[in-house]
């Protein structure tokens, strides 16, 4: 903002000096306030360029995406400390979009054509682009995709291989990733109450995708996104311009052009039974409801191998936070979260009126061993509050520029997935004792790499790495890449000295005394007890193995 001119707070105004059928020219020597109004011709046309001054600087603003989520607070751009005549026509460009370095280009490297949508440096470094995870890390190896200092550098790329390996190795020795993710719209999940954004294609014609049994509200998904989950269009997205109960319009009304996708710029072409999701632009479909106090229930079968005391997190969509530089108003739908107790056969309330934060996350609380069945089942219930009907006066106020916009509510409650953490991982392979044949069964490991791991052969071709003392030692194996490490990091360990003992005890009544428990014969379970013990073994000074309980 040019503080010398009050008008520049709204934009920079220029006087139009010439014009034609499809063009106009402005006086660029100075902006509008520099001219006395009395000296201007009558009815002189002006043009106002709304945006940020080419001179550069820092602009404080709040940018939001289509779900009203905060995308940026401040925008910084290049500053060229020269007189105006020396920076008019120059282009201020970031070298790396995710970095901080700006350059001044006399000839802009960004243009209006598709291949010029990124600046020159971005086009040259397509293999090292910013990566947005938007969720918890599944493997410690995923850290390689995190941006590092410098232009076009991630922890695992854009630098020397040795430097990248050393960084990942150091972090793998002190960090872990141990979670169970439970997807809300998983096809194997038992669900009732809420709807799913996952649907199947019935047919595609003239830019219209038709499904069945959707029963959507008219234009409910207008302005949102369709993402194909399977088929040849997998990963491609299209904007939605309207919908009926079972159809989605991917073109504007009276527009006969064929819709093209992002990021692949592909023409819409899907087969019957291809799966797609609608709504928020996540890579997994969500569940949602528009009904006040509509209870949604999910049951995941045989997913938690070891009952215990764990933390439960829920992830959904924050679509109703109003934020300024100094104030935040969270108007997301409050949620009550409950988990089923397999001992009392009732729901245990974990929290009430919790709202998604800016990370689309809720910490629900701790679950107990009795919240997991003996078969590893887990059941969750969510009850939303303060939802608004789309036809109500509240929504009409929301869409206006009235003061009620500060109390904006979207009318949706969302659920994407649940995370249970930290959890023990059963059945990891001890790479100090495993055979090459067993190691080769892991994903991405060929016979040569399996042999090198089993032998402890390093990059110097010497067999000297065993015993492996820490997980990061695997990165010293000959032929081991960061990609290999990412895929197997959660499947291996370096020590088998710790063991988990799961005890399942039952007191039964054997009516006929035959020593065989049979419900058909009328036998009953009188009492039941489960216990989990972790023991660790080590050798004493005499070389004898001793064990102690550590949990």
N, C-alpha and C positions, 0 to 999 in steps of 0.2 A: 504494500500500500504506500503510495506517495503522500507523505504527510503534508507536503506543501500545498496540495490541492484537495479540498474537501470532497470534490466530485469523484475522485478516484477510489473512494471507499465503495462506490457502487459499480465502478468500471471507468474506463478511459474513453472520453468522448472526442470525436473528431468531426471536422467539417467536411461534407461531401462537396467536392469541387467539380467533378465531372461524372456523368453516368450514361449508360447505354441500355440496350434491351436486357442484357443479362450480366452487367458489370457496373461497378462504380469505383471511383477513385477518391481518396481522401487526402487532405493536407497533413502530411506526416511530420512537418517540421516542429510542430508544437500541438498540444492538445487544446480542447475547447476553452477552458478557463483563461488561457493566455490571451484570448481575443476579446476585445471590448464588444459587447453585444451591439452597440450602436453602429459599429463598422461593418456588421454582417449584412449581406443582402437580405431583403424581406423573404420570409418563408424559406429560409435556408435549411436544408435537410442536414441532420446530424446522424452519426452512427456511434453507438457505444459498444466497445469491446469489453464484455464482461469476463473477468478471469483474473489471473495473477499477472502483475507487471513483468515485462520481459527482463527487467533489471535483476530480478531474483530476490531471494529472501526467505522468510519463514511466515507462513500464513496459518493462523489458528482457526480450525474449523472442525466440525463433526461430520464425517461422512458415514452414511449407512447403506447397507445393501437392501435387497428387496424384502427382507424380513425385519427391517429396522434394527439390525444388529450393527454395532459400532465397527466400522472397518478402518477408520483412521481418526486421529485427534488433531495432529498437526501435519502440515505438508511443508517440507523443506525443499528448496530448489536453488539452482546455481545463481551466484551473484557475480556479476562482472563489473569491477570497480573502474568504469570508464564513462566518459561523457556519452549521452544518448546516441549521438551520431555514430559512435563506434560499437554499439551493441544492437541497433536496429537490424533485423534480418538474420541475426544469429540464432542458433538453436541450443537450448540448454538441455543436456541429456545425461542421464545416469549411465555409467558404464555397466553396472550390474543392478538390475531392478531391485534386488533385495539388499544391496549394499548402500554405501554412503558417499561414494565418490562421484562428483559431477564434472562434466567437461563442456566446453563451449565449442560448438561446431559451426564453422562459417557456412558449410553446406550441410543442411539437415540430413541425417541418415534414416529418419522416420518419414514414411509417406502414406498416401491414402490407399495404396494397393495392398492386397493380402500379404504378399511376401515382404512388404515394408512395414508391417504393423509393429515389428520390434526394431529397435535400433541395431546398427551394424554389429556392435559387440555381442548383443544377444543372439543374433543369427549365427555368429561364428562359434558360439559356445553352447549350442543346443544340448550337448551331452551333459552339461553341468548346469542344470536349471534349478531354480528354487523348488523345494519339495514341501508341501503342506500335509502333515499327517492327519490333523483333525481327529485325534484319538490317542489312546494309550499305546506305548510301544509293546509290540508282541515279542520281539527278540532284542537282546542287547545289541545285536549287529545292526539294527536299524539306525543307530546313532550315526552311522557313516553318512546318512543323508541330511544331517543337520548342517545348516550353514555355518561356515567358519569365517575368521577374519580374512579380509582381502576379497577382491573381485573374482567372482566365479570360482569360489572355493567352498567345498563342503568338507566335513571331517574326513570323509573317505575318498574324495576326488578333487581334482584341480591342484594337487600337490604331488610330491614324490610318493611312490608306493611305500617306501620305508617309513616316511613321516606319517602317512595315513595309518599304516599297520601299528606303529608305536602308539598312536593316539587311541585307537580302538582297543588295543591290548591293555593299556593302562586303565581304561574305563571298565572293561570286561572283568578285570580282577577285583573291582570294588562295587560294581552295580549288578543288579539282577532284574529280570522281568518275569514276575510270577503272578499271573492273573487267570481268571476264567471269565470269558465274555459270553453273555447270554443275549442273543439277538431277539428283539421283540417280534419281528416279522419272519422269523425262521420258519420254513415250511414244516419242520418236524416238531415245532412247538405247539402245545395245546393252548388255544387262545379263545377267549369269549369276552363280549362287552364292547371292545373298541374295534374300529376298522383298520385295515392295513392299506398302505399306499402301493403295495405290490399287486399288480394285475397282469393278466395274460392277454395277448393280442388275439382277437377273433378275426379281424380283417383290417386292411389299410387301403384307403382309396382317396385320391385327390386331397392329400394332406390331412386326412381325418383318420385317427386311430380309434377303432371300435373294440370294446371289451364287453363283458357281460356281468350281471349281478353287482354292478357298482353302486347304483342308486345315489349318485352324487347330486348335490344342489346345482342348479343352473349357474354356470360361470363361477363355480366355486374355486376352480384352479386357474382362473384367468390371471396371467402375469407370473405364473410359477413355471416349474421346469419338469419336463419328462426326460427320464434317463433310462435307456435300455440296459437291462441286466444280463440278458442272454442273447444268443443268436449273432448274426453277422454285424448287427448294429451295436453290439455290446460296448458300453462305455460312452456312447454318443448321446448328446443332449439336445433337446429342442425346446424353445420357448412355447408356452401354451397361450393361445389367444382367446380361448373360450371353451366351454364344455356343455354337454347335455348330461342326462342321467348315466349314459354308457358310452359317450363319445368325447374325444378330445380334438380340438381344432388347432393344427400346428401352422396355419396360415391366417393372415388377416382376412376379414370379410371382403368378398369380391376380388381377392388376389389370386390369380391363376398360376403364379409361379410355384415351382416345387420347393418345399422347405429343405434347407440345408442344415446340417448338424454342426455342433462344436464338440470337441476340437478338430474332428477329422474332415469337416466340410463335405460330408457325404449326403447324397440325396436320400430322402426317407424311403426305406425299403425293408420291411420286416415280414417275417413269416408267422403263420398261425402258431399259437402257443408260445411265442417269444415273450419273455417276462420283462416288464418295465415298472419303474416306480415313478411317482409323481410327488410334487411338493418340494420340500427342501432339497438342495443339491448335494446330498450326501451319497456316498457310494453304496450304502445299505438302505433298504426301505424302512420306513417308520410306521408306527401305529399311531392313531389319533382318534379323538372324539370331539364332537361339537355339542354334546349334551351335558347339562349340569348334573353333577353327582353320578354320572355314568361310571359304574365300577368296571374296570378292566382287569382280567385275570389271565396270568400266563403260568404254564407248568412246563418245566424243562425236565425231561426224563434222563436219568442216569448220567448226569453231567458233573456232579461233585463227588469225587471218589472217596474223600475223607471228610466226614463231618467235623466241624471245629468252630472256633470263634474267629470270624472274619469280618472285614469291613465291606459294606455294600454301597456302591455308587450307582446312580442312575444318570443316563445321558439322553437328552431329547433335543428340544429347540427353544432357545431364548428368542422370542419374536415380539416382545412387548416391554422393552426397557427404554425409557426416555432418558437421555443423558445430555447434559450440557457440560461445560468445563468444570462446573462447581457443584452440580446436583445430579443425583441419579434416582429415578423413580422406577422401581421394578413392578410392572403390572402383569407379569406372566401369571398364568393360572396357578393358584395354590394347589398342591397335591398332598393327599394323605397316602402314606406308603405302609403297607402291611405285608408280613410274610407268614406262611402257614406253619403252624406248630404240629409236627407229626406225633407228638406225645399227647397233647391236650385236645387235638383235633379242632383247633380254633385258630383264627388269625391273631398274630402278635403285632401290635401297632409299633412301628419304628419311629415315625415322625408325622407331624401334622402341619398342613399349610406351608410346606416347603416350596420354594420357587427356583426354577433354573437360573443360574447366574450367567455371567457373560461367556463362560466357557461351556455353556449348554449342559451344566452338571449340577447334580444334587448329591450331597453326602447324606444317605438315608440313616446310617447307624450301623451297629454291629449285629450280625446274626449269630445264633448259638447252634450247638450240635443238634438240638431237637428241631431246628428248622430245616434239617436235611434228612430225608428218609434213609432207611437202611439200604435202599437200592441207588441212592445218590440223586433222588428227585428233589426239585426245589420249586416252590410255588410263590408267586408274587401277586399282590393286588394293589391297584392305584385308583384313587377316587379324586376327581378334579372338582374345583369350585370356581365360582365367579366367571363362568363362561357366558358369552353373550350370543344371542340368536342373531343371525346375519340380517334379519329384516327389522330388528329392533331400532328404537330411536337412538340407543347408545351408539350403534354402528354408524348411523347417519351423522351423528355429531363427530364421530371419529374421522369420517371422511371429509368433514368440513374443516375450516381453519379456525374453529372456535376454541375457547379455553379448555373445552372438554378433551381436547387432543392430549393434554397432559396426563389424562387418566386413561389413555388408550389401552384397550384390551383386544386381543386378536380374535377371540371366540374359539380358539383351538387349544387343546392340550395334547402334547406330543410325547412319544416314548420311542427311543431308538434302540438302546441296549443297556444291559446292566453289567457291572463289573464287580466280581468278588475277588478280594485280595487281602493279604498275601496268602497263597495256598501252596501246600506241599505238592511237589511234582513226583509222581510215582513212576518208577521204571526207567530212570535215566541210565544211559550206558556209561560204564566206567571205562574211559579210554586208556587207562593204565593196565587194564586186564583183558579188555575185549580183543577178540580175534579180528583179523582183517576181513574175514567173511561177514561177521556181524556188523562191522563198521560200514561196509559197502552197502548195507541195506538202508542206510540213512539217505535222505533226499539229496541229490546233486553230487554224491560221493562215488567216483568211479573206482575201479579195482586198484589203479596206480596210487591214487591219493589214500585209499583205505590202507594199503600196504605201508605207505610212508607214515601214516598216523600210528599204526600198530607197532612199527619198528622204532618210531621216534627219530625219523630221518629229517634233518634240518635243511635249510637252503644251501648250506655248504656241502651237502651230499654226505654228511657224516651222521652215523647213528649215535646221537648223543643227547637227545631231548628228554628221554624217559628217566625217571618218572616225572610226568607232568605235575607240577605243584599248583598251578593256577589255570583257570580256564583260558586266559589270554595266551598261555604258552602254545596253544594250538596254532596261533598265527605264525609261529616260527617253523611250522612243518613245510617241507618242500611241496610246492604245488597248491598250498592253501591260499585262497583268495578271500577278500572281504565278503564276496557274494556267497561263497561256500560257508564261511563262518556264520553269516546271518541265518542261513537255513538250518544249521545243526546246533547252534549255541544252546537252545533250550532242550536239546535231546541228550546232552552228555554231561558227565561230571568227572572229577579227577580223583574222587575218594569214595570208597564204599564202607567207610568206618562207621557211618551213621545209619541207623535202621529205624523204620517206623513199624510199631507193632499195634495192630488194630484188634481189639478184643470185643467179641460179640457174645454176651452171656444171656442165657434164657433159663428160667425155671418153669418146667412144664408139669402137667398132670397127666400121667399115662393111665387112662381108665382101665384098660384090659391087661396092663402089666406086661406087655410083650416087648418092651424096650424100644419100640418104634413109635415116633410121633406121627400121628395122623389126625388131621382135622375131621376127616370123614368118619373116624371111629369115635369122635367126640372129645379127643384130647385138646387141652387148652394151655395157652401160655399164661402163667400166673405173674411173672415178673420178667423184666428185660433191662439189660444194662450194657452200655457201650463205653469203651475206654480206648484212648489213643495214647501211646507212649513212644517217645523218641529216645533211643539210647545211642551212645557213641562209644566206640572201642578204641583203646590205645595200648601200646606196650609199656610195661613198667621197666624198671632198671634191670630186672632179671630176664627181660624178653618175654614175659608172660602177658597174654592178652587180658585186659580188664575192661569192664563196661560200666558206664554210669548213665543215669537218667538225666537228660538235658531238658525235657519238656513232658 
